[in-house]
């Protein structure tokens, strides 16, 4: 029984996708992110939004280099283990 449950969990985790979306606003940005946070969404994030005021992190609009959104393997595992009820997402801000 446990072997069947484990194999189903591994199958589901293997088809989960990792995604990265990056919005470059400047050509020369820091190699390391200046700000990193994680937000959790419930039931796949249906009807939910999270807002971040990015210029405050970098000290002004002109200093924002890039904004990145990630859904990695660890986030996918948590999403699968909670049966889609909780979906964490990572956000990174790169300053100029």
N, C-alpha and C positions, 0 to 999 in steps of 0.2 A: 504494500500500500504506500509506504513512504517513498519507495523508489519511483512509483508512478507519479506521485505529487512532485517529487524533485525533478523528474524528467519534464513534466509539464511546465514547471517554473523556469527551468533552464531554456526550454523552447520559447517561452514568452519573452524572457529576457534577451534572447538572441535576436529576436525580430524588433526589439525596441530601437529606435533611431536616436543617434546623438546629433545635435544640431548646434551650429554657431552662426549667428548673424552679427556682422560688424558694419557699422556705419562710420566711414572715415570722413571727418570734417576738415582735417588739415593733413598736409603731406608729411610733416615731421612731428611725430608723436613719441612719447616715452616708450621704452621697451617694456617696462613693467607698469601694470595698472596702478593708477593713483588712488582708486577707490574700488572696493569689491564688496558686494553684498549679495544676499540670497533672500528671495521671497518665496513664500509658499502659496499655492493656489489650491482650492478645494474643488472637487468634482471637475477636474480638467480646466478650471479657470473660466467656466462658462459665466459670462456676465460680470466678471471681476476685472478690475484694473488696478495697477499700482503706478504711482507717479513719483518720479525723482527729479529734483531740480538740479540738473547737472552743472550749470555755470557756478553754483555755490561751491561745488567741490573743487573746481579748478581756478576759482578766483575771477570769473568773468567769462562771457560768451566767447571772446576771442582766444581764450586759453584752452578750450575744449578741443582735443585732437581726435578722439574716436570714442564710440560707445559700442560695447559688445554685449551680446545676450548669448548665454550658453545653456544647453541642456545636455549634460554629459552622462556618462555611464552610471555614475553613482546616483544621479537624479533619476535616471530611468529605473534603476533597481528599486529605489524607494517608491516610485510611482507604481511599479508592478506589485511590490509587497503590500501596498495599501489598496490594491485592486482599483487604482485610478482615482481614489478619493483624495489623495494628497499629491500634488505635483510641484516639486521645488524647481526654481529657476535661478541661475546665477547672472549677475549683472556686473560688468567691469567698465570703468571709465578711465580713459587715457588722456592725460593732460599734455599740453604742448611744452 
